[in-house]
Amino acid sequence: MTPFNKPFLTGKETHYIYEAVNSGKISGNGIFTKKCQDFFEQKYGFKKALLTTSCTDALEMCAILTDIQPRDEIIIPSFTFVSTAIAFIRQGAKVVFADSYTDNPNIDTDKIEELITDKTKAIVPVHYAGVACDMDKIMSLANKYNLIVIEDAAQAIDSFYKGKPLGSIGHLSAFSFHETKNIIAGEGGLLAINDERFIQRAEIIWEKGTNRSQFFRGEVNKYGWVDTGSSFLPSEIISAFLYAQIENLDTIQNKRKELWNRYYKNLSSKKLDGIKLPNIPEYATNNAHMFYLVCESEQKRTTLIKKLKENNYHAVFHYISLHSSDYYIEKHDGRELKNSDKFTECLVRLPLFYELTLEQVDEICDLIV
């Protein structure tokens, strides 16, 4: 069975892990952590980058940094992973779910303003499939109503909006290096800070609420407990693994884009019955995080997944709308979010990973009618 995803190893991961272990400094914030953080700051222009143990942790740091309080309202899309919501719910916030576009799983920016109240604190756009949300509209609303924008860029490494790297536009952003992402660390994440007022406190929260980082830079003569926080930083072993990946970022991206483009070219030439291809707006680039299709019905999707499985290809569906989840359905305000529900029922993800061959992509496309 050809899997939906297969983690790609560059060959340097274990070498760098050996270096990290042999250095005697494996607890975190060592040489490989610094190398990774420097890379992201220099390549994408983040004012500060902090590695975390997961994207969920990065989002939880965002919730703490923005001082989310009970009864604050946070606007997020319903069609997203649970971490986008739970990071703010843990702080006592009320999540207000927004619908997707009709032709795109991203948050419908034309429907955001009507959700804003005097309790709204932040907007959290999710760049689904690594494809940018309309950030000009979102930042305009944020400026108009004095809101914080936190980009959930879990899937969006090395993707751009009008030439600007995703994750560099909002006040804060969060990335994922889970094994299903383009570059991986098994588990891992990144907090990117673009608003300087959050930098100093972010380091404190990252280091369990202490000013330890300032101490090791010689900025204070001792360190202690000065704020809330947790153990958000990853071990050097995780950072060493990630560094081997980011050294090969361009190679990985080029292969993934080649596979994505092969899917799109093949399927564009077909007369697909009740199946639509992904839509990428003009302002967005494609980082080839995933290739998805949208079927006309849940039954059509089930049939397609079954057919691919019978031919030894594993395709999967994705999120269940969070507003209709068992945990939140009674807390939701009752609005219908039809587009989000449509993607829940009809979106299917095809295999896409570095070692997939073009010939396999051709075979998959031949099975789709």
C-alpha positions in Angstrom: 0.0 0.0 0.0 1.4 3.4 -1.0 0.9 5.5 2.1 -0.7 9.0 2.3 2.5 10.3 3.8 6.0 9.1 4.4 8.6 11.1 6.4 11.6 12.0 4.3 15.1 11.7 5.8 18.0 13.7 4.2 20.7 11.4 5.7 22.2 14.1 8.0 19.6 13.8 10.8 21.4 11.1 12.8 24.8 12.8 12.2 23.6 16.0 13.7 21.8 14.2 16.6 25.2 12.5 17.3 26.8 16.0 17.3 24.2 17.3 19.7 24.5 14.4 22.1 28.3 14.5 21.9 28.3 18.2 22.8 27.0 17.4 26.2 24.2 20.0 25.7 20.9 18.3 24.8 18.3 20.0 27.0 17.5 22.7 24.5 18.5 26.3 23.4 21.9 25.0 22.4 23.8 25.3 19.1 21.2 23.6 16.8 18.3 25.5 18.3 20.2 28.7 17.6 21.1 27.6 14.0 17.5 26.8 13.2 16.2 30.0 14.7 18.8 32.1 12.8 17.9 30.4 9.6 14.2 31.3 9.9 14.9 34.9 10.9 17.3 35.4 8.1 15.4 33.6 5.3 11.9 34.9 6.2 12.5 38.1 8.0 10.9 37.2 11.3 12.0 39.7 14.0 12.4 36.7 16.4 12.0 33.0 15.9 11.7 30.5 18.8 11.5 26.8 18.3 8.8 25.0 20.2 8.0 21.4 20.9 4.9 21.7 18.6 2.8 24.2 16.6 0.2 23.7 19.4 2.8 25.0 21.9 3.5 28.0 19.6 -0.2 28.8 19.5 -0.5 28.5 23.3 2.4 30.9 23.6 0.6 33.3 21.3 -2.5 33.1 23.6 -0.4 33.9 26.7 1.6 36.7 24.9 -1.6 38.5 23.8 -3.0 38.2 27.4 -6.1 36.4 26.3 -8.6 36.6 29.2 -11.9 34.8 29.9 -14.7 36.2 27.8 -12.3 37.6 25.1 -13.5 36.6 21.7 -11.2 35.0 19.1 -12.2 34.7 15.4 -10.9 31.5 13.7 -12.1 29.4 10.8 -14.1 26.3 11.7 -12.3 24.2 9.1 -9.0 23.8 10.9 -7.3 21.5 13.3 -8.3 21.6 16.9 -5.1 23.2 18.1 -6.1 26.5 16.5 -9.0 26.8 18.8 -7.8 25.0 22.0 -4.8 27.2 22.5 -7.2 30.1 23.2 -10.0 28.1 24.9 -7.4 27.1 27.5 -7.1 30.8 28.4 -10.9 31.0 28.8 -11.6 32.7 25.6 -14.8 32.3 23.5 -14.0 31.1 20.0 -16.2 32.6 17.2 -16.0 30.4 14.2 -16.0 31.8 10.6 -16.9 30.1 7.4 -14.7 29.2 4.5 -14.9 30.5 1.0 -17.1 28.5 -1.4 -14.1 27.6 -3.6 -11.3 27.6 -1.0 -11.0 26.2 2.6 -9.5 29.4 3.9 -11.4 31.8 6.1 -13.8 34.0 4.1 -12.4 37.4 4.8 -15.6 39.1 3.6 -17.4 37.5 6.5 -15.1 38.5 9.3 -16.2 42.0 10.1 -19.7 41.0 10.9 -18.3 38.7 13.6 -16.3 41.5 15.4 -17.7 42.8 18.7 -16.3 44.9 21.5 -15.0 41.7 23.0 -13.0 40.6 20.0 -9.3 40.4 20.8 -7.7 38.6 17.9 -8.2 37.1 14.4 -6.4 33.8 13.7 -6.3 33.1 10.0 -5.2 29.5 9.0 -3.3 29.2 5.7 -4.8 25.9 4.7 -2.7 23.7 2.5 0.0 26.4 2.7 -2.1 28.7 0.6 -2.3 32.3 1.9 -5.4 33.9 3.3 -6.2 37.4 2.0 -3.9 39.1 4.5 -4.5 42.7 3.3 -8.1 42.4 4.2 -7.3 40.8 7.6 -4.7 43.3 8.5 -7.0 46.2 7.5 -9.7 44.9 9.9 -7.1 44.4 12.6 -5.9 48.0 12.2 -9.5 49.3 12.1 -10.6 47.5 15.3 -7.2 47.4 17.1 -7.0 43.6 17.0 -4.1 41.1 17.1 -3.5 38.9 14.1 -2.0 35.5 14.8 -1.2 33.5 11.6 -1.7 29.7 12.0 1.0 28.8 9.4 1.2 25.2 10.5 1.1 24.1 6.8 2.7 27.2 5.3 6.4 27.0 5.5 8.1 28.6 2.5 4.8 30.0 1.1 4.1 33.6 0.3 1.4 36.3 0.0 2.1 38.9 -2.6 5.8 38.2 -2.1 5.7 38.3 1.7 6.6 35.1 3.6 3.6 33.6 5.4 4.1 34.0 9.1 5.8 37.4 8.6 2.6 39.5 8.2 0.6 39.1 11.4 1.8 40.2 14.8 2.6 36.6 15.7 2.6 33.2 13.8 3.0 29.5 14.5 4.5 26.8 12.3 4.5 23.0 12.5 7.3 20.5 11.9 5.1 17.4 12.5 6.1 14.4 10.4 3.3 15.2 7.9 4.7 18.6 7.1 7.1 19.7 4.3 10.1 19.8 6.7 9.9 17.8 9.8 11.3 17.0 13.3 8.9 14.3 14.2 7.1 16.7 16.4 8.2 20.4 16.6 7.1 23.9 16.0 8.1 27.5 15.7 6.8 30.8 17.1 7.6 33.7 14.8 7.3 37.2 16.3 6.9 40.2 14.1 5.8 42.8 16.7 8.8 43.8 18.9 6.7 44.4 21.9 6.3 40.6 22.3 9.9 39.6 22.0 11.2 39.9 25.5 8.2 38.4 27.2 8.2 35.5 24.6 11.6 34.4 25.7 10.5 34.4 29.3 7.4 32.4 28.7 9.4 30.0 26.5 11.9 29.4 29.4 9.3 28.4 32.0 8.5 32.0 33.1 12.2 32.8 34.0 14.6 35.4 32.6 17.1 32.6 32.0 17.9 33.7 28.4 18.7 37.2 29.5 21.0 35.8 32.2 23.0 33.7 29.7 23.4 36.8 27.5 24.7 38.7 30.5 21.8 41.1 30.6 21.0 40.3 34.2 23.2 39.0 37.0 20.9 36.2 38.1 17.7 34.7 36.8 14.5 33.7 38.5 10.8 33.4 38.1 9.3 36.6 36.6 6.2 35.6 34.7 3.9 32.7 33.7 5.2 30.2 31.2 6.0 26.6 30.5 8.7 24.3 29.1 8.0 25.2 25.5 11.5 24.8 24.0 12.5 21.5 22.3 15.5 19.4 23.1 18.7 19.8 21.0 17.9 16.4 19.6 14.8 17.7 17.9 16.5 20.8 16.8 19.4 18.8 15.3 17.0 16.7 13.3 15.2 19.8 12.1 18.5 21.5 11.0 19.2 18.6 8.7 15.8 19.2 7.1 16.1 23.0 6.7 19.5 22.6 5.1 17.6 20.7 2.3 14.6 22.9 2.2 14.9 23.9 -1.5 15.5 20.3 -2.6 12.5 19.1 -0.7 10.3 21.9 -1.9 11.3 21.5 -5.6 10.4 17.8 -5.5 7.1 18.4 -3.7 6.2 21.1 -6.2 7.1 18.8 -9.1 4.7 16.2 -7.7 1.9 18.7 -7.1 2.2 20.2 -10.6 2.1 16.7 -12.1 -1.2 16.0 -10.2 -2.6 19.3 -11.4 -1.5 18.9 -15.0 -2.8 15.4 -15.3 -6.2 16.1 -13.7 -6.7 19.4 -15.5 -6.7 17.4 -18.8 -9.5 15.2 -17.6 -13.2 15.8 -17.6 -13.7 15.1 -14.0 -17.2 14.1 -13.0 -18.3 15.8 -9.7 -14.7 16.5 -8.6 -13.0 20.0 -8.4 -9.3 20.8 -8.3 -7.7 23.1 -5.7 -8.1 26.8 -6.2 -5.1 29.0 -5.5 -5.8 32.8 -5.5 -3.6 35.1 -7.6 -2.1 36.6 -4.4 -0.9 33.3 -3.1 1.9 30.9 -3.9 1.8 27.1 -3.6 4.3 25.4 -1.2 3.0 21.9 -2.2 2.1 20.9 1.3 -0.8 18.9 0.0 -2.8 18.0 -3.1 -6.5 17.8 -2.4 -9.7 17.4 -4.4 -13.3 18.5 -3.5 -15.9 15.9 -4.4 -19.6 16.8 -5.1 -20.8 14.7 -2.2 -19.6 12.6 0.8 -20.6 9.5 -1.1 -18.5 10.5 -4.1 -15.5 11.0 -1.8 -16.1 7.6 0.0 -16.2 5.9 -3.4 -13.0 7.6 -4.5 -11.1 6.7 -1.4 -12.3 3.1 -1.6 -11.2 2.8 -5.3 -7.8 4.2 -4.5 -7.4 1.8 -1.6 -8.4 -1.2 -3.7 -5.5 -0.1 -6.0 -3.0 0.2 -3.1 -3.1 4.0 -2.7 -4.0 5.5 0.7 -6.0 8.7 0.4 -7.6 10.5 3.4 -10.2 13.0 4.3 -9.4 15.9 6.6 -10.8 18.0 9.4 -14.3 17.9 10.9 -15.7 21.4 11.3 -14.9 22.5 14.8 -18.2 24.3 15.3 -20.0 20.9 15.0 -17.5 18.9 17.1 -18.8 17.0 20.2 -16.8 19.3 22.4 -18.0 22.7 21.1 -21.3 22.2 19.4 -23.3 23.3 22.5 -21.0 26.4 22.8 -21.4 27.4 19.2 -23.9 30.2 18.5 -25.9 28.2 16.1 -24.9 29.8 12.8 -24.7 27.5 9.8 -21.2 27.4 8.2 -22.1 25.6 5.0 -18.8 25.9 3.2 -16.9 24.6 6.2 -19.3 21.6 6.4 -18.9 21.1 2.6 -15.2 20.7 2.9 -15.6 18.5 5.9 -17.8 16.1 3.9 -16.2 16.4 0.4 -12.5 17.2 0.6 -10.0 14.3 0.0 -6.2 14.5 0.3 -4.1 12.4 -2.2 -0.7 10.9 -1.4 2.1 13.5 -1.5 5.6 12.9 0.0 9.2 13.3 -1.2 9.7 9.7 -2.2 6.5 9.4 -4.2 7.3 9.0 -7.9 5.9 10.8 -10.9 4.8 7.4 -12.2 2.8 6.8 -9.1 1.1 10.2 -9.5 0.2 9.2 -13.0 -1.3 6.0 -11.8 -3.3 7.7 -9.1 -4.6 10.3 -11.7 -5.7 7.5 -14.0 -7.8 6.1 -11.2 -9.7 9.4 -10.8 -12.6 9.8 -13.1 
